[in-house]
Amino acid sequence: MEKDIEHKFSPLGHPDEKAFFAGPQSRWKELVFVVEVFFEFIRGFRMLHFVGPCVTVFGSARFEENDAYYQLGMKVGAKISQMGFTVMTGGGPGIMEAANRGAKQVGGRSIGCNINLPFEQHPNLYLDKWMNFNFFFVRKVLLSKYSFAFVVMPGGFGTLDEFFEALTLIQTKVMKPFPVVLFCSDFHTHLFEYIQKLAEVGTIDKNDLNLFLLTDSLEEMENHIQRFAIDSYGLKRKTSVPSLLFGENGGDHK
């Protein structure tokens, strides 16, 4: 189902981030890196403060338009928009594009947090706003910070990383118990069995199996988000006033 584009997918990231993970650098380089990260966070806060509340959709960048998972991603994006949320994704192709596209088709808001990779990812065409991030970890933090729910669709290492990070933050009570929906039971059968095994041997609590919903149903996804996001937190539509001092752009909030 996935297209064969191995030559287009490069692990090369931003050179400053690669240098950071390569071990200790000079004091000056470490300071410069911290300042760069600081300003990337500030840019992200300015862009995303008024776009939500959001539901973030995670999934592979490698699915083409005619793939069944891409088509399902469009339906997921449309359903989330119809609930009144902004659809947020990693901003790239594949399922990210599909979810943004579905949101736009029903008149919803569509946001992308794109990562700068030299050969892999560019912002898709269905975004109202997007930001290009240099650092993976900054991008991942902001994808989580502004979301009231997470929908995890078929993907690779990055998608699994985002799925388990959300569960870890909720499990450890760093993040509120926002709903996490793991979509496509056929694709995630072995993953779900593995998580059940973790509960059986005691490396996670059996109650942790309730931290996410495995489903194939758009209606079940909608009901789960309605119950554990909208109803639990009393979300209501309101208008926020942007600050010109911080260069913010306002927008409707749920």
C-alpha positions, 0 to 999 in steps of 0.5 A, spaced: 500 500 500 505 504 500 509 507 495 516 505 493 520 512 494 526 510 499 530 514 495 526 520 497 526 519 504 533 521 508 534 521 515 538 528 515 536 533 519 538 540 521 545 540 522 545 544 529 540 538 532 545 533 529 551 536 533 547 537 539 546 529 539 553 528 538 555 529 545 558 535 548 560 541 544 564 548 546 560 552 551 559 557 545 556 552 541 551 550 546 549 557 548 547 558 541 543 552 540 539 554 546 538 561 543 536 558 537 531 553 540 528 558 545 526 563 539 523 557 535 519 555 541 517 563 541 515 563 534 511 556 535 507 560 541 506 566 537 503 562 531 499 556 535 496 560 541 490 562 537 489 556 532 485 551 537 483 548 540 486 542 536 486 535 535 492 532 532 492 527 527 499 523 526 500 518 521 505 516 515 508 521 510 508 515 505 501 514 503 499 516 496 492 519 494 489 513 492 491 509 498 485 506 503 489 509 509 489 516 505 482 516 504 480 514 511 485 520 513 481 525 509 474 522 513 478 523 520 480 530 518 473 532 516 469 529 522 474 532 527 473 539 523 465 538 524 466 537 531 469 544 531 476 543 532 482 545 528 486 539 525 493 539 526 498 535 523 506 535 522 504 538 515 507 534 510 504 529 505 501 522 506 496 522 512 498 528 514 496 531 508 489 527 508 487 530 514 488 537 513 485 536 506 479 533 509 478 539 514 479 544 508 473 540 504 468 541 510 470 548 511 474 547 517 481 550 520 487 546 518 494 547 521 501 544 520 507 543 524 512 541 518 519 539 519 525 541 515 528 535 512 532 536 505 529 531 501 523 528 505 518 533 507 514 540 505 508 543 507 502 540 504 497 544 500 491 544 505 494 548 510 491 555 513 497 556 517 504 552 518 511 553 521 517 550 518 521 547 524 528 546 525 528 541 531 524 535 532 523 535 539 520 543 539 515 541 533 513 534 537 512 539 544 508 544 540 504 538 536 502 536 543 501 542 547 495 545 543 491 539 542 485 536 546 485 529 543 490 525 538 488 521 533 494 516 531 493 513 524 498 508 520 505 510 520 512 508 522 517 510 527 515 517 528 508 516 528 509 510 534 514 515 537 508 520 538 503 515 540 507 513 546 510 520 548 502 522 548 501 516 552 507 517 557 505 524 558 498 522 560 500 516 564 505 520 568 500 525 569 504 531 566 499 531 561 491 531 562 488 525 560 486 527 553 483 522 549 488 518 544 485 514 538 489 509 535 485 508 528 485 502 524 485 495 528 488 491 522 494 495 522 495 496 529 493 488 531 500 486 533 502 493 536 495 492 541 497 485 543 504 488 545 501 493 549 497 488 552 503 483 553 506 489 557 500 489 562 500 482 563 507 482 565 506 488 569 511 493 566 504 498 565 498 497 569 492 494 566 488 500 567 493 504 562 490 500 557 484 505 558 489 511 556 487 510 548 481 507 544 483 502 538 477 503 533 475 503 526 469 507 527 469 514 525 463 515 530 466 511 535 472 516 535 467 522 535 463 519 541 470 518 545 473 525 543 466 528 545 466 525 552 473 525 554 475 532 550 469 537 549 464 534 555 470 533 560 473 540 559 467 544 558 469 547 551 465 552 548 466 557 542 469 563 544 473 569 541 480 571 544 483 578 543 491 577 540 496 581 542 499 586 537 505 586 542 507 579 540 505 579 533 499 575 534 494 573 529 487 572 533 482 567 531 475 563 533 477 558 539 472 552 541 
